[in-house]
Amino acid sequence: MRTIDLRSDTVTLPTEEMMLSMMDAELGDDVSREDPTVNRLEELAAKRFGTEGALFTPSGTQSNLISVMVHCKKGDEMIVESDAHIYYYEVGGMSAVAGVIPRLIRGKMGVFTPEQVIGAIRGKDLHFPPSTLVEIENTHNRAGGTVWTPGAVSTVGKTAHELGMKVHVDGARIFNAAVALHVDVEEYAKHVDSISFCLSKGLSAPVGSLIVGSSAFIERARKTRKMLGGGMRQAGILAAPGIIALTKMVDRLKEDHDNAKRLARGLKGLDKVKVDMKTVQTNIVLVDVAPTGLDSSQFVGKLKKSGILVADFGNGKVRFVTHRGITAEDIDETIGRVECLM
Ligand SMILES: Cc1ncc(COP(=O)(O)O)c(C=O)c1O
């Protein structure tokens, strides 16, 4: 039986072209900024986002942590959506390492409003920590890969800036958002102070993430990356597939979105699980398995026995993620196997 792995788009393997690019990459010591391949990747990323600079890092988690450390000082407060990856899945680094406390607000499908930001600021009273950063996650993972429009980012960004705060976007999957809305990522970057994005998810590179922002921000981010042990030497072997990810893999994300919709419609049609089609905007399908009478971990276990791998999201929710390793036939096969289990 063929295994169909829908746990995450992080399971994508590099393409053959990516593997070959690693062999051919021109290398140097990137800590001294002498790796021409890393320099090229950073220039490409900055150009694509319309920012002054970009920085290559080992992971999305480190990119987010660096950004928080540059924007905030210890004891500051950061306004963040209550299910955001940085709060939920990054081992508490924003507090444990950056010394920043989260002020949680609940979004609607991961998206919150300027009014909610204003409501979350506690003011200048002696007792309160300063609110210095707003974090946006686009697409929003736990909400089901939901998209912030550039308009929504712009209004929150404008309010935050008027209140003297910075704005960081965890854009691990920002290219999914841009492809879904047919907009350029530049449309997001112009309203915020930094964006991190991952090369190693739907874009299929083996490793890496970038942060984009102003020259001053990137200069401080580079120093912070070094402090965190993220200064890599001949990192061009990782940047080379990253260049292919950025230049050749963005448009194909639409296939993943089409497959996610196909999967969502098929599963919904089984009448045994619930799927909120409003949330199926990119490559993630959140499924409510409560009507099956199984809890989410039992459901995941049962699917695993039939060769379908998915992620347990708790509270009766299971996440299916489409990616380059998944075809439309795999989707139909998945729907068929789920049907047999019900
Ligand atoms: C929204 C979001 N942000 C950040 C990350 C962290 O990326 P990494 O696994 O490269 O640390 C992920 C990873 O899945 C993610 O989904």
The ligand as a MOL file (V3000), in Angstrom:
LIG
                    3D

  0  0  0     0  0            999 V3000
M  V30 BEGIN CTAB
M  V30 COUNTS 16 16 0 0 0
M  V30 BEGIN ATOM
M  V30 1 C 3.3160 29.6050 10.3570 0
M  V30 2 C 4.6630 29.0280 10.6670 0
M  V30 3 N 5.6170 29.8310 11.1360 0
M  V30 4 C 6.8400 29.3930 11.4220 0
M  V30 5 C 7.1780 28.0740 11.2260 0
M  V30 6 C 8.5410 27.6020 11.6440 0
M  V30 7 O 9.3250 27.1620 10.6040 0
M  V30 8 P 10.5550 26.1440 10.8810 0
M  V30 9 O 9.9550 24.7980 10.9860 0
M  V30 10 O 11.4290 26.3350 9.6810 0
M  V30 11 O 11.2170 26.5800 12.1440 0
M  V30 12 C 6.2200 27.1800 10.7330 0
M  V30 13 C 6.5670 25.7510 10.5220 0
M  V30 14 O 5.7550 24.9020 10.2620 0
M  V30 15 C 4.9180 27.6680 10.4520 0
M  V30 16 O 3.9450 26.8650 10.0090 0
M  V30 END ATOM
M  V30 BEGIN BOND
M  V30 1 1 1 2
M  V30 2 1 2 3
M  V30 3 2 2 15
M  V30 4 2 3 4
M  V30 5 1 4 5
M  V30 6 1 5 6
M  V30 7 2 5 12
M  V30 8 1 6 7
M  V30 9 1 7 8
M  V30 10 2 8 9
M  V30 11 1 8 10
M  V30 12 1 8 11
M  V30 13 1 12 13
M  V30 14 1 12 15
M  V30 15 2 13 14
M  V30 16 1 15 16
M  V30 END BOND
M  V30 END CTAB
M  END
